[in-house]
Amino acid sequence: MEKLYIIIPAYNEEDNIENTIREWYPIIKKYNGNGLSRLVVVNDGSTDHTWKILCQLEKQFPLLTALKKKNGGHGSTVLYGYRHAIDKNADYIFQTDADGQTDPAEFDAFWELRSEYDAIIGKRSVRGDGFSRKIIENMVCLLLRLIFGVKIPDANAPFRLMKASLIKKYIKKLPRDYNLPNIMMTTYFSYYHENIAFREISFKPRQGGVNSINLRKIIKIGWKALGDFRRLKQEM
């Protein structure tokens, strides 16, 4: 009878959003024993037809909730979704992205582990989004090990099932608009020895549209992240 909230941030995903919802909706329908579970898509100020499509689909799928916020980036949108789920008294929160890179068929294996762990996080040994993204992820994990002393195989995988109580415990440590919340959540879980597990997942190439993150943005985000990591470590 657990209340599950699936959180999906979306920015300019008109090419993917309908297919993403149609793929993930059977999951929320399957695990909706209490009638209160929801598939929540948070529109991050899209400038294309993402919001219009969401509003149309909301009429077709009763367990779909479409939320709208001012553009603030992927991280702030994820946090917005987490806070919404906590406010709605969710028991479990699952987060994935709207670009079609994750596989809903792999959710069941995570759900079956929910009584054994407080968080189950995806691990992408093979990435369909290119070798450069794998290098960036490896660099992030190296920084986390150097700064926080934690050994993490994949800090930012958008395929994670977590107890809402665990997110509530740590979300207050982050600025409201923090741009890398999943990385820091994973870091907090590891640093404070929470009961978590990493499980292998597949990770496909983006299924449509254009990735809004380019090399220049990655460098800018990385430089800011370095300063943020050091500041957050001091606050531990």
DRENVOKE-678636 format. One record per residue: x, y, z of N, C-alpha, C, CB in turn; residue in three letters. Coordinates in pm, whole numbers, padded with zeros to 5 digits, always signed. Glycine has a CB too. Layout:
<sites>
XYZXYZXYZXYZALA...
</sites>
This chain:
<sites>
+00081-00120+00000+00000+00000+00000+00085+00126+00000-00092+00000+00120MET+00215+00114-00033+00302+00232-00031+00263+00332-00139+00448+00190-00048GLU+00282+00458-00107+00253+00565-00201+00381+00600-00277+00196+00691-00128LYS+00380+00575-00408+00496+00597-00494+00475+00720-00580+00521+00474-00582LEU+00577+00806-00584+00576+00921-00674+00695+00909-00769+00582+01056-00595TYR+00667+00904-00899+00772+00905-01001+00787+01049-01048+00737+00808-01122ILE+00907+01102-01034+00936+01242-01067+01018+01249-01196+01011+01312-00951ILE+00967+01322-01295+01037+01338-01423+01046+01487-01457+00964+01260-01537ILE+01166+01546-01454+01181+01684-01499+01181+01689-01652+01312+01747-01443PRO+01131+01799-01708+01125+01809-01854+01149+01953-01899+00988+01760-01907ALA+01240+01967-01993+01265+02098-02054+01277+02080-02205+01394+02165-01996TYR+01186+02141-02280+01185+02132-02427+01194+01988-02475+01301+02213-02485ASN+01103+01906-02426+01101+01763-02459+00979+01726-02543+01104+01678-02332GLU+00935+01816-02631+00816+01788-02711+00832+01663-02798+00785+01907-02798GLU+00955+01630-02835+00978+01511-02918+00971+01382-02837+01113+01521-02986ASP+00989+01391-02706+00998+01271-02623+00887+01255-02521+01128+01271-02551ASN+00823+01364-02481+00743+01360-02359+00625+01264-02368+00692+01497-02327ILE+00556+01258-02479+00441+01167-02488+00485+01022-02477+00364+01189-02618GLU+00590+00986-02547+00638+00848-02542+00688+00813-02402+00749+00827-02645ASN+00756+00910-02337+00806+00887-02201+00690+00857-02107+00885+01009-02151THR+00584+00935-02115+00469+00913-02028+00402+00780-02058+00367+01028-02044ILE+00388+00747-02185+00324+00621-02222+00408+00501-02177+00300+00615-02374ARG+00539+00518-02171+00626+00410-02126+00621+00393-01974+00770+00437-02170GLU+00616+00505-01901+00624+00499-01755+00488+00488-01687+00694+00620-01704TRP+00382+00523-01756+00249+00520-01693+00210+00379-01645+00145+00571-01792TYR+00238+00274-01721+00203+00141-01670+00272+00107-01538+00239+00036-01773PRO+00389+00165-01514+00459+00140-01388+00382+00201-01271+00602+00196-01392ILE+00343+00327-01284+00271+00392-01174+00133+00329-01156+00257+00544-01200ILE+00075+00282-01263-00055+00215-01255-00042+00081-01183-00115+00194-01396LYS+00065+00011-01210+00090-00119-01148+00112-00107-00999+00211-00186-01213LYS+00186-00004-00958+00220+00013-00817+00137+00125-00754+00370+00044-00802TYR+00009+00120-00777-00083+00221-00724-00187+00155-00636-00150+00298-00839ASN-00140+00067-00547-00232-00008-00462-00316+00079-00371-00156-00104-00381GLY-00263+00194-00330-00338+00280-00239-00420+00387-00313-00243+00348-00142ASN-00410+00389-00446-00485+00486-00524-00430+00626-00521-00623+00489-00478GLY-00315+00647-00455-00261+00781-00437-00124+00802-00501-00253+00811-00291LEU-00071+00698-00565+00058+00713-00633+00041+00801-00757+00117+00574-00671SER+00148+00868-00797+00138+00960-00910+00266+00959-00995+00109+01102-00860ARG+00246+00979-01125+00353+01008-01219+00355+01160-01236+00334+00932-01358LEU+00460+01224-01189+00467+01370-01187+00573+01418-01286+00499+01422-01045VAL+00530+01497-01384+00624+01559-01478+00629+01708-01448+00580+01532-01628VAL+00750+01757-01422+00769+01898-01388+00826+01970-01509+00862+01914-01264VAL+00748+02057-01568+00791+02134-01684+00873+02254-01640+00668+02180-01768ASN+00999+02258-01681+01092+02362-01637+01093+02481-01734+01234+02304-01623ASP+00978+02545-01748+00971+02664-01833+01005+02638-01978+01062+02768-01780GLY+00960+02527-02032+00989+02493-02172+00939+02601-02267+00925+02359-02208SER+01013+02622-02375+00974+02720-02476+00913+02655-02599+01095+02803-02517THR+00902+02523-02598+00839+02451-02709+00697+02408-02667+00926+02327-02752ASP+00646+02298-02718+00509+02256-02690+00500+02152-02578+00448+02200-02817HIS+00605+02139-02499+00605+02039-02392+00485+02056-02299+00735+02047-02313THR+00461+02179-02253+00352+02201-02158+00216+02172-02220+00356+02344-02106TRP+00197+02212-02344+00070+02188-02413+00043+02038-02423+00071+02251-02553LYS+00146+01963-02457+00132+01818-02469+00099+01757-02333+00261+01755-02527ILE+00167+01804-02230+00143+01754-02095-00002+01776-02052+00237+01821-01996LEU-00054+01894-02080-00192+01925-02042-00290+01834-02114-00225+02071-02073CYS-00262+01801-02239-00348+01710-02315-00343+01568-02259-00308+01710-02464GLN-00222+01525-02225-00204+01389-02173-00262+01375-02033-00057+01352-02173LEU-00262+01482-01958-00315+01478-01822-00463+01440-01823-00296+01614-01752GLU-00533+01475-01930-00675+01441-01943-00695+01292-01972-00740+01525-02054LYS-00594+01230-02034-00604+01089-02071-00559+00995-01959-00521+01062-02195GLN-00465+01044-01877-00403+00958-01776-00430+01014-01637-00251+00946-01801PHE-00523+00956-01563-00565+01012-01434-00456+01013-01326-00681+00936-01383PRO-00355+00928-01339-00249+00925-01239-00131+01016-01276-00200+00782-01220LEU-00146+01091-01385-00043+01185-01429-00071+01323-01371-00037+01191-01583LEU+00032+01383-01310+00024+01521-01262+00129+01604-01335+00046+01527-01107THR+00085+01709-01402+00176+01799-01472+00193+01926-01390+00123+01833-01616ALA+00317+01958-01358+00348+02078-01283+00429+02173-01371+00426+02045-01153LEU+00416+02301-01343+00482+02402-01425+00559+02498-01335+00379+02480-01511LYS+00684+02527-01372+00765+02620-01297+00850+02705-01390+00854+02545-01197LYS+00900+02815-01338+00989+02900-01413+01120+02827-01441+01016+03032-01338LYS+01178+02851-01558+01302+02781-01594+01412+02807-01492+01349+02825-01732ASN+01470+02697-01444+01577+02710-01346+01682+02603-01359+01521+02706-01209GLY+01667+02516-01459+01764+02411-01479+01717+02277-01423+01895+02449-01415GLY+01785+02173-01466+01748+02036-01431+01748+02014-01280+01842+01937-01497HIS+01853+02063-01213+01866+02038-01069+01753+02098-00988+01996+02093-01020GLY+01722+02225-01013+01615+02290-00938+01480+02225-00967+01609+02439-00971SER+01465+02170-01088+01340+02103-01125+01326+01970-01053+01334+02083-01277THR+01435+01897-01041+01434+01772-00964+01397+01801-00819+01573+01703-00971VAL+01458+01904-00761+01427+01939-00622+01281+01982-00606+01520+02052-00574LEU+01230+02053-00703+01089+02094-00703+00999+01970-00697+01056+02180-00829TYR+01033+01871-00778+00955+01747-00779+00967+01671-00648+01000+01659-00892GLY+01087+01666-00591+01106+01597-00463+01022+01663-00354+01256+01597-00423TYR+01025+01795-00350+00949+01867-00246+00798+01844-00264+00981+02019-00250ARG+00755+01840-00388+00613+01814-00415+00575+01676-00362+00583+01823-00566HIS+00658+01576-00389+00629+01440-00343+00627+01432-00190+00732+01341-00400ALA+00722+01500-00127+00726+01502+00020+00602+01570+00076+00854+01573+00070ILE+00561+01680+00015+00441+01752+00059+00316+01665+00047+00424+01881-00022ASP+00317+01575-00051+00203+01487-00074+00213+01357+00007+00191+01454-00222LYS+00312+01353+00098+00330+01239+00188+00362+01109+00115+00206+01219+00273ASN+00443+01120+00010+00488+01000-00061+00570+00912+00033+00571+01038-00186ALA+00563+00783+00013+00649+00690+00086+00779+00665+00011+00576+00557+00110ASP+00767+00654-00122+00883+00631-00207+00884+00731-00322+00884+00487-00261TYR+01004+00775-00356+01022+00867-00468+01119+00802-00567+01076+01006-00420ILE+01076+00796-00692+01162+00747-00799+01185+00861-00897+01100+00622-00871PHE+01310+00880-00939+01340+00988-01034+01404+00932-01159+01430+01093-00970GLN+01354+00978-01272+01418+00950-01400+01400+01072-01488+01359+00823-01468THR+01452+01069-01611+01445+01185-01700+01349+01160-01815+01585+01218-01753ASP+01323+01266-01891+01221+01260-01997+01277+01230-02134+01147+01390-02002ALA+01406+01202-02145+01469+01189-02276+01470+01046-02331+01609+01239-02269ASP+01408+00954-02258+01396+00818-02308+01521+00733-02296+01356+00822-02449GLY+01617+00773-02214+01741+00698-02203+01733+00582-02104+01853+00790-02163GLN+01633+00583-02016+01619+00476-01918+01506+00382-01959+01594+00534-01778THR+01508+00262-01901+01415+00156-01940+01319+00124-01825+01491+00029-01983ASP+01189+00151-01842+01092+00121-01736+01089-00027-01696+00955+00163-01781PRO+01129-00115-01787+01127-00258-01758+01223-00294-01644+01162-00338-01883ALA+01317-00206-01615+01415-00233-01510+01369-00183-01374+01547-00169-01546GLU+01252-00120-01368+01203-00066-01242+01167-00174-01142+01082+00022-01266PHE+01103-00282-01188+01054-00386-01098+01163-00440-01007+00995-00500-01178ASP+01282-00460-01061+01393-00514-00982+01432-00419-00869+01514-00541-01072ALA+01422-00288-00894+01450-00189-00790+01341-00193-00683+01462-00047-00852PHE+01216-00198-00727+01104-00198-00633+01109-00319-00540+00971-00196-00710TRP+01152-00431-00590+01159-00552-00508+01262-00541-00397+01192-00670-00595GLU+01356-00446-00410+01460-00427-00309+01426-00319-00206+01590-00393-00376LEU+01307-00261-00217+01276-00143-00135+01275-00172+00015+01142-00087-00176ARG+01245-00296+00055+01244-00328+00198+01384-00357+00251+01153-00447+00223SER+01479-00379+00161+01616-00409+00203+01703-00285+00212+01678-00507+00108GLU+01671-00183+00133+01755-00062+00128+01668+00063+00135+01840-00061-00001TYR+01729+00171+00181+01659+00300+00186+01670+00374+00053+01716+00387+00297ASP+01766+00336-00029+01779+00393-00163+01848+00292-00252+01858+00527-00161ALA+01796+00276-00373+01860+00192-00475+01887+00283-00594+01769+00067-00516ILE+02014+00294-00632+02057+00391-00733+02118+00319-00853+02160+00490-00672ILE+02083+00364-00971+02134+00304-01093+02283+00324-01111+02061+00360-01211GLY+02343+00227-01178+02487+00233-01210+02501+00206-01359+02572+00130-01125LYS+02562+00301-01431+02572+00291-01578+02715+00255-01619+02529+00424-01644ARG+02744+00128-01625+02877+00086-01670+02895+00112-01819+02900-00062-01639SER+02786+00094-01893+02786+00120-02038+02685+00232-02063+02749-00009-02121VAL+02730+00337-02132+02644+00453-02156+02626+00474-02306+02703+00578-02091ARG+02498+00486-02345+02469+00508-02485+02479+00653-02527+02334+00459-02515GLY+02509+00742-02432+02516+00884-02466+02657+00931-02496+02460+00967-02353ASP+02749+00837-02514+02882+00876-02560+02992+00862-02456+02879+01016-02607GLY+03112+00840-02507+03229+00819-02421+03262+00942-02338+03350+00780-02505PHE+03239+01060-02394+03272+01183-02323+03191+01197-02195+03250+01305-02413SER+03062+01157-02199+02979+01164-02079+03028+01067-01972+02833+01134-02114ARG+03079+00952-02014+03135+00857-01919+03259+00915-01853+03168+00725-01989LYS+03342+00984-01930+03463+01048-01874+03424+01153-01771+03548+01112-01986ILE+03322+01234-01802+03276+01337-01709+03227+01274-01580+03164+01423-01773ILE+03149+01167-01592+03099+01099-01473+03214+01045-01389+03004+00985-01512GLU+03316+00987-01454+03431+00935-01381+03505+01047-01308+03527+00864-01477ASN+03515+01164-01370+03581+01278-01307+03503+01325-01186+03598+01392-01407MET+03370+01327-01197+03285+01367-01084+03307+01271-00966+03136+01369-01125VAL+03306+01142-00995+03324+01043-00889+03462+01055-00825+03305+00902-00945CYS+03563+01090-00905+03697+01111-00851+03700+01232-00758+03799+01129-00964LEU+03635+01341-00798+03627+01460-00713+03557+01430-00582+03555+01574-00786LEU+03450+01353-00589+03377+01318-00467+03462+01235-00372+03248+01242-00502LEU+03545+01150-00431+03633+01068-00347+03741+01155-00282+03697+00956-00431ARG+03796+01251-00358+03901+01337-00305+03848+01435-00200+03967+01414-00418LEU+03729+01491-00225+03676+01595-00136+03598+01536-00019+03586+01689-00214ILE+03515+01434-00046+03429+01380+00060+03475+01245+00114+03289+01366+00007PHE+03569+01183+00044+03618+01054+00090+03520+00940+00067+03651+01061+00235GLY+03433+00953-00034+03336+00849-00063+03367+00784-00197+03192+00907-00062VAL+03347+00655-00204+03369+00581-00329+03234+00545-00388+03455+00453-00304LYS+03200+00612-00498+03068+00598-00560+03085+00556-00706+02988+00730-00549ILE+03017+00452-00751+03033+00407-00890+02962+00494-00993+02982+00267-00903PRO+02853+00560-00953+02778+00647-01044+02697+00742-00957+02684+00563-01141ASP+02735+00870-00958+02675+00966-00866+02546+01028-00917+02773+01075-00836ALA+02525+01028-01048+02421+01113-01104+02320+01037-01193+02484+01222-01184ASN+02314+00906-01180+02225+00828-01266+02079+00868-01244+02243+00677-01240ALA+02006+00901-01351+01864+00937-01338+01774+00814-01334+01823+01029-01453PRO+01804+00727-01241+01725+00606-01221+01749+00566-01077+01764+00489-01324PHE+01665+00618-00986+01690+00600-00843+01558+00593-00766+01777+00714-00789ARG+01546+00490-00685+01430+00471-00599+01474+00498-00456+01370+00327-00614LEU+01406+00593-00389+01449+00636-00255+01328+00649-00163+01525+00769-00262MET+01348+00618-00037+01245+00648+00061+01232+00800+00072+01278+00584+00199LYS+01109+00849+00074+01087+00993+00085+01146+01047+00214+00938+01025+00077ALA+01143+00967+00319+01199+01011+00447+01349+01035+00438+01170+00907+00556SER+01418+00958+00352+01561+00977+00335+01590+01107+00260+01623+00858+00260LEU+01513+01135+00156+01531+01261+00084+01499+01379+00175+01441+01264-00041ILE+01394+01367+00252+01355+01475+00344+01466+01504+00445+01225+01438+00418LYS+01538+01403+00482+01647+01416+00579+01760+01504+00528+01700+01279+00615LYS+01785+01497+00395+01902+01566+00339+01870+01684+00249+01984+01469+00263TYR+01748+01695+00203+01715+01801+00107+01733+01939+00170+01572+01785+00056ILE+01716+01949+00299+01731+02078+00367+01875+02126+00370+01678+02067+00508LYS+01970+02038+00340+02111+02076+00337+02149+02148+00207+02198+01952+00353LYS+02062+02140+00107+02094+02195-00024+02021+02327-00048+02058+02096-00133LEU+02085+02420-00121+02014+02541-00163+01892+02504-00246+02107+02635-00243PRO+01789+02585-00242+01663+02552-00308+01680+02531-00458+01561+02661-00282ARG+01774+02603-00520+01794+02593-00665+01924+02521-00700+01795+02732-00727ASP+01973+02435-00611+02102+02368-00635+02097+02287-00764+02138+02277-00517TYR+02203+02297-00845+02197+02242-00980+02239+02096-00992+02284+02324-01069ASN+02295+02037-00887+02337+01897-00894+02287+01818-00773+02490+01887-00903LEU+02156+01820-00748+02105+01758-00625+02125+01607-00617+01960+01787-00612PRO+02112+01536-00729+02127+01391-00722+02270+01352-00687+02087+01328-00854ASN+02366+01427-00738+02506+01400-00703+02527+01417-00553+02601+01493-00781ILE+02475+01527-00498+02495+01551-00355+02411+01457-00270+02463+01695-00321MET+02292+01421-00315+02214+01323-00240+02290+01191-00230+02076+01302-00307MET+02344+01146-00343+02422+01022-00343+02542+01034-00250+02469+00988-00485THR+02606+01152-00253+02722+01176-00167+02683+01173-00020+02787+01311-00202THR+02575+01240+00015+02529+01239+00154+02497+01097+00199+02405+01328+00170TYR+02425+01022+00115+02389+00886+00151+02514+00803+00181+02307+00820+00038PHE+02616+00819+00099+02738+00741+00117+02820+00792+00236+02823+00746-00010SER+02832+00923+00246+02914+00984+00352+02860+00949+00491+02919+01136+00335TYR+02729+00950+00505+02668+00922+00635+02625+00776+00650+02549+01013+00655TYR+02676+00692+00562+02658+00546+00571+02511+00505+00579+02731+00494+00692HIS+02431+00563+00494+02292+00520+00484+02288+00384+00415+02207+00624+00406GLU+02177+00316+00432+02161+00182+00378+02119+00191+00231+02056+00101+00460ASN+02218+00195+00142+02189+00213+00000+02258+00104-00082+02234+00353-00048ILE+02213+00090-00207+02273-00007-00298+02277+00051-00438+02195-00142-00296ALA+02375+00009-00516+02386+00047-00657+02359-00076-00742+02527+00107-00689PHE+02274-00058-00843+02239-00169-00930+02257-00129-01076+02093-00215-00904ARG+02307-00221-01155+02334-00196-01296+02205-00165-01372+02406-00317-01360GLU+02212-00063-01457+02100-00031-01545+02154-00009-01686+02022+00095-01495ILE+02066-00020-01783+02102+00015-01920+02080+00165-01939+02019-00067-02025SER+02145+00223-02039+02133+00367-02061+02147+00395-02209+02240+00446-01979PHE+02034+00424-02272+02028+00439-02418+02069+00580-02460+01887+00409-02469LYS+02095+00600-02588+02113+00737-02639+01983+00815-02624+02158+00735-02788PRO+01993+00947-02622+01873+01031-02619+01783+00991-02736+01911+01184-02629ARG+01653+00975-02707+01560+00922-02806+01501+01026-02900+01449+00852-02736GLN+01526+01151-02876+01475+01256-02964+01508+01392-02908+01325+01243-02985GLY+01497+01496-02990+01525+01630-02944+01674+01656-02932+01459+01655-02812GLY+01708+01771-02875+01847+01813-02862+01880+01832-02715+01873+01943-02941VAL+01993+01778-02674+02038+01796-02537+02071+01943-02514+02160+01707-02507ASN+02015+02001-02408+02038+02143-02380+02172+02170-02314+01927+02197-02292SER+02243+02063-02275+02373+02078-02211+02484+02057-02314+02389+01979-02092ILE+02562+02162-02341+02674+02151-02433+02806+02158-02356+02669+02262-02541ASN+02917+02150-02427+03048+02145-02363+03075+02270-02279+03158+02129-02467LEU+03038+02386-02333+03060+02510-02258+02983+02509-02126+03018+02633-02342ARG+02858+02463-02131+02778+02455-02008+02836+02354-01911+02635+02419-02041LYS+02886+02243-01964+02944+02140-01878+03064+02195-01803+02985+02017-01961ILE+03150+02269-01873+03268+02329-01809+03226+02429-01701+03357+02398-01914ILE+03126+02511-01733+03076+02610-01637+03017+02542-01514+02972+02700-01703LYS+02936+02438-01538+02875+02364-01428+02982+02296-01343+02776+02260-01481ILE+03082+02239-01410+03189+02169-01339+03269+02262-01250+03280+02102-01437GLY+03299+02380-01300+03377+02476-01221+03299+02521-01098+03415+02599-01307TRP+03170+02548-01117+03086+02587-01004+03070+02471-00905+02948+02633-01054LYS+03058+02350-00959+03040+02233-00873+03159+02214-00780+03019+02108-00957ALA+03279+02241-00829+03399+02225-00748+03391+02314-00624+03524+02258-00830LEU+03352+02440-00645+03337+02532-00532+03225+02490-00439+03312+02672-00583GLY+03114+02444-00498+03000+02399-00417+03037+02277-00332+02880+02366-00507ASP+03110+02183-00392+03150+02063-00318+03233+02101-00195+03230+01967-00409PHE+03327+02191-00215+03413+02232-00103+03332+02301+00006+03525+02325-00151ARG+03239+02385-00035+03156+02457+00064+03066+02360+00140+03071+02565-00004ARG+03004+02267+00066+02915+02171+00131+02991+02076+00222+02839+02092+00026LEU+03114+02044+00186+03196+01959+00274+03225+02032+00405+03328+01920+00204LYS+03251+02159+00401+03276+02236+00522+03156+02239+00614+03317+02376+00486GLN+03037+02229+00556+02913+02234+00634+02875+02101+00695+02801+02283+00549GLU+02948+01994+00659+02917+01862+00714+02963+01852+00860+02984+01752+00630MET
</sites>
